[in-house]
Amino acid sequence: MIEILVYIYFGIGIFFNLLAGIGLLRFPDVYTRLHAGTKCTTFGSIFLISSVIIMGLHTWWNGDANGSVLALHSFIALVAVLVTNPTGAHAIARAAHRSGVKPVGAVVDDLEKDTGSKKGGKKSVVKSKKTTKKKEAKK
């Protein structure tokens, strides 16, 4: 029964990591690629590492002391992945936005005010339809 659960978790983890790879190849810009690369790999890693933890606990329960070490190290790796993956993606996305990289097909940039004159950031080129209509009405 435990082996079946481990194989199911392992398969789900591989599936989501495969989706992440496809997303990195198919998506058009840095933001959507980051989304695929972090959401899918984080979710896939949760299932892959959970399968290792379950197997380690199973072998520990059956008398092998190395199973507890495997489960503990896997749990620490899972916590590290859960903390560093979203944090790194946020830092990369923020750096891309501040350097002027625009999302493909974006109409409204809610963070446009944040990159204006603060800390030498570039002014955003993407404007909302309302702002454009107001400026045209004033002319």
N, C-alpha and C positions, 0 to 999 in steps of 0.2 A: 504493500500500500504506500509506504513512504517513497519507494523508488519511483512509483508512478507520479506522485506529487512533485518530486524533484525533476522528473523529465518534463512535466507540464510547465513548471516554472522556468526551466531551462529553455524550452521551446518559445515561451512567451518573451523571454528576455532576448533571445536571438532574433525573433520577429521584429521587436521594436528597435533593436540596434540596426537591423537591415533597413527598416524604414528611415532611420536617421541617415544612413548612407545614401539612400535614394534621394532623400530631401536635400542633402548637401549638393548632389549633382543636378537636381531638377529646378530648385527654387532660384528666382531671378536676382535677389539682392542679399546684402549681408545680414539684414534683419531677419528675413524669413529663413535664411540658412542657419543663423544662430538659433532660431526657434526650433528648427528640426534637429539641429545638432545637440541641443541641450535638453529639450523636453523628452525626446525619444530615447536618447542615450541614458538620461537619468532614470526614466521609467524602466528601460531595459536592464540597466545595472541593478535596480532594486530587485527585479525578479531573478537575475543571474546570481547575485550574491545571496539572495534569500534561499535559492536552491542549494548553494554551498553550505550555508548555515544549517539548513535542515539536515543535510547529509552529515555534516560534522557532529551535530547533536545526536543524530541517529547512531553513528558509530561510537560516540562517547557513551551513550546509553547501553550499548552492547558490550562495553568493557574496554574499549580502546581509549586511553587517556589523550592521545593525539587529536581526537575528534573535538575535544573542548577547546584546544588551542586553535584549531582550524576555524571553529565557529567564532571564537573571540576575535581573531585577526580579521576574519571576513566582516564581522560587525563593525569593527573600527574602520575598515576600508569603506563600508557602506556609508557611515557617518561622514567620512571625508568627502566622498563623492557627492552626497546630498548637500554639503556646505559649499564646496568649491565650484561645482558645475554651474549653478545659477549665479553665483557671485561673479565668476569669471565672465559669463555671458553678458551680465549686466554691465560690467566694466568695458567690455569690447563694444557693446552697442552704444554706450554713452560716448566712448572715444570716437566711434564712427560718426555719430550725430554731431559731435562738436567739431569734427574735421570737415563737415559739410557733405557727407555722404547722404543722399536722399533715398527714401524708399521708392521702389518702382510703383508708379500709379498713385502716389499719395496726393491728395487734394488739400488736406488740412494738416498743418504742423502745430500741434498743441505746445510743443516745446520751443517754438520759435523765439519767445521772449527770453528764455534762459540762455540762448547762445548769442544774443545781441552784443552789447558792449562789455559784458562781464568777462574779465580774464582774457581778453583778446580773441574771443571766439568769432567765427565768421557769421555774418548775418545770413539768415535762412532765406532762400529764394522762393520756397513754396509758400503760397498765400491762399487764404480761404476765399471762397466765392463771394462771401459777404463783404470782405475787405475790398476786393476788386470792384464790386458793384458800387460801393460807397464812393470810392475814388473816381469812378467813371461818372457818377451822378454829380459830383462836385465840379467837374470840368464842364 
